[in-house]
Amino acid sequence: MIPNVVIGAVLGAVAGFAWQRLVGCSTGACPLMSNPWVSTAYGLVAGILIATSAR
């Protein structure tokens, strides 16, 4: 079985990347959403935090 933390990390990373692609910052002025690596990492961390708090 896959642990909840791994599932949360993957879902968070996908959500962070999708958010950057669909909503992101078109001008590049916002540091979080202008770079897909940063938004993916932010989503990954958020997914891990949500998965660990759900226990």
N, C-alpha and C positions, 0 to 999 in steps of 0.2 A: 504494500500500500504506500501511496505517496503521502508524506506528512502535510498537514494543513499549511505549514509555513512555506513549503515549496509551491503549493497551489496558489497561495496568496501572493507570493513573489512574482510568479509568472503572470497571474491575472493583473497585478498592479503594474508590472512593466508594460504589458500590452495596452492597458488603459492609459498609461502615461504617454506612450508613443502615439496611440490613436488620438488622444486629446491634442497633442502637438500638431498632428497632421490635419485634423478636422477643425480645430478651433484656433490653434496657434497664433503667433504674432507675425503678421505679414511685414512689418517694418523692421523687425529685428531689435526694437528698443526694449522689449521686456526680456530680461536675462533668463527667466525660467522657460518660457515657451519658444524662444527663438532657436534653441539648440535641441535637436531630437535626443541626443545623448543625455542631456541634463533632465529633460522631462521624463525620459524612460527610467533613469536612476531614481528620480523623485517618486515616480509611481511604484517602483520596486520597493523602496523603503516604506512607503505608505501601505502597500499590500502586506508586507511583513508585519508591520505594526498592527494592522487590523486583524490579521490572522492570529497573532499571538494574544491579542486582547479578547478574542472570542472564546477562549478556553474557559 
